[in-house]
Amino acid sequence: MELKVLTTKEENPSLKEAQDFVGGLVELVNLPNGDQMLVNEEGIMKKLPINDPASSALGQPILGNAIILVGDARWD
């Protein structure tokens, strides 16, 4: 499983780009430090594998690919 960390406005993914990367519907999760994580909303239903780096960042299991948005890369 992959975890991307994006930090600049230029790296900010469109909804379509985020959907392509996570493999489906996107759910935005706010991290405790104020950053955001984009995950597959249907990860459990699709039985996606655990993403260890993303799970560590959030402190709970994350399934499938994820994107962390930091600073200017954050979605409004």
N, C-alpha and C positions, 0 to 999 in steps of 0.2 A: 504494500500500500504506500501511496505517496502522500507527502505533506509539503505543500509549497508555502513559503513565507514571502509575502509581497509588501513592499514598504513605500512605494512611490505612486503618485497619481497616474503616471504613465503605465504602471503595471496593473492598475485597478481593472479587474476583469468585468466584462459585460455579463449580463445574466446568462446569455447563451454560452459564453466561454466557461463560466462557472459550472453550468449544467453539464457541458461536455466533459469537464475534468472530473466532477464527482459522479458522473454516470446517471444523472436523473434530476429529480426535483431538488432544489437547493433550499436548505434551512440555514438561516443566519443565527449563530449562537454568540452571545456576548461572553468574553472571557473575563475572569476576575480582575485582570490588570487593565481592562478597558479596550483591549484589542478585540477583533471579531474573528470568528471561524465560520467558514462555509462548509457544510457537510451535506451528504445525501439524506434527504428527509425520509427515504424509504429503506435505509440501510438494514434495519432489522427484518423487514418483510422480504428483502432481496437476499437475505442471509450473506451479506458482505463480510469479508474477514475483518478482524480487529486491526485498527491502525494504531500501533503502539506509540509512535511519536505524538500523534494528535490526541490520543487518550491521555498521555502524560501532561500535555499542555492544558487540557481541560479538567483533568482530575476525575474523569469518568469515561467509560468505554465509548469510543467513536469507531464506527464501522465504515470502511471504504475510504477513498481518497478525500482529502480535506485541504482547504486553503486558509491560511491565517492572514488577515489583513491588519497591518500595523500603520499607525500614523496617517499619512496622506492617502494611503491605499484603501482606507476604511470606506464602507458604503454609508451613504447618508440615511 
